[in-house]
Amino acid sequence: MFKHILIPVDGSPTAQKAVEKAAGLAQAFGCRVSAVYVIDPYPFTGLGGDFAYGQAEYLMAAETEAREVVTAAQAALAAAGVEARTEVVQAHAIWRGIIDAAQAHGADLIVMGSHGRRGLEKLVLGSVAQRVLTHSPLPVLIVRD
């Protein structure tokens, strides 16, 4: 049924649940798996010139965190007997980076966690999962807490 699953990861417990769900699907269907962490290189656009000084430090810290997260996802998948490729990419919108990575990897399913934000938190932080669902040409499986 499915041949290649893409799992966007961010280090959260919800993303870990998505990794576990994707591992089960990969075992059942014999799929390839890719785990991707998307970094927004300009998360604070519009805050003025003060942020420019910290951009390099932010990107270095984000890359370090991203590598740790994809390595942990790869280890969790390996423990379940699933071999996975990992990648860290940059995109100006996380949801766009996820969709672009899925297409670049030839994925035919995206399995991702949703934090279930509501109210003001959703308004301020947005919903990556909602945007992926809205814009993705691929099927998307949302894993909730």
N, C-alpha and C positions, 0 to 999 in steps of 0.2 A: 504494500500500500504506500508507505512512505519510504523514501530512499535516503534522505539527508535532512537531519534536524538541526536547526540553529537555536542555540540557547543564549540569549543575552543575560549576562550576569553583572551584578553590582556589589556582591559581598553581603547582601542582606539575607536574613533567614528565609524570606519569601523566594528569593532567587535560588537558594539552596534547595527548596522544595521543588522548584521547576527543574533543577538538575536531576533530582531523584526521579521525578515523573518522566523526564526525557530518557533517562537511563532505562527505565522499564519499557518504554516504547521502542527504544533502540534494540533492546534484547528481543522483544516480541517480533519486530519486523526486520531485524538484521540491518538496521540503518547505519549510515555514517553520521557522526555528530561533530558539530563545531560549536565551541563556546566563544562568545565575543564580549568584550568590555568596550563600551563606547565612551570616549572622553570628549566633553564639550570644551574646546580650547578657549572659549570666551564666555564663561558662565555668568560673568558679572558685567556684561556690556552695558554701558550707560552710566557707570558709577564714577566716571571722570578719570583724570590723568593719574590719580594716586594708585589705581590698580595696575597701571602699566609696569610699575617698578616690580610688582610681585608676580607678574605673568610667568616668568621663567621658573620661579620657585613653585608656583602652583602646578605647572605642567610636569615638573620633575616629580613632585609629590603624587600627582595623579597617575603618572606612568608607573611609579613604584607600587602604588595601591592596586592598579589594574593588573600588573604582572602577578602580584600575590593572589588576587581573586581568581584569575584564569588558571593559575597553577593549582589552586585548591579545587576548582571545578574539575579540572583534568584528573586530579587524584581521586576525587569522589567517583567520577565516571569509571576510572580504571579499577577502583575497588569493586565496582558493580560488573566488571568484565567488559566494559565498553571503551574502545579506543576513541580518542577525541583530538581534534585539532583545536588550537586556541589562537586567538588574535586580539590585539588591542588596536583600535582604530580611533581616529578623531573625526568628529562631525559637528557642525554648528547646531544641530538639533539631534538629541539622542535618538529619538524615534526614527529620524531619517537615516542615521548611521546604522541602525538595526536593519531596516529594510534594505539599504544598499548592501550591507554585509550578507544578508540572506541571498540576495540576487547574485552577488559576486561568488558566493560559495556554491551556488546551484541548489540551495535548500528548497525543500518543498513543504516544510512545516516549521513554524516558529513556536517554541515552547518557552513561555516567559511568566515570571511572577508579577502579580499586581499587589501593591501595598494597600489598596483599598482606601485611599485618601478621600476625605469628604470635606465639604464646607470650605472654610478659609484656607486650610492647608492645601486642598486641591486647587483652589483659585491661585494661590501663590506659587506652589511647586508644579502645578500641572499634573497631567497623567500621561506618562510615556506609554503605558499599556493602551490607553484609550486612543492615542494617536496612531499607534501601530495597528490596532484593530481597524481604525478608520481608513488608513492609507495603504495597508499592505494588500498586494494582489495574491498573497499566499494565505493558506489557512493559518490561524493563530490559536494556540491552546493557552488559555490564561489559567495560571495556578494561583489560588488564593490561600491565605493563612487559614 
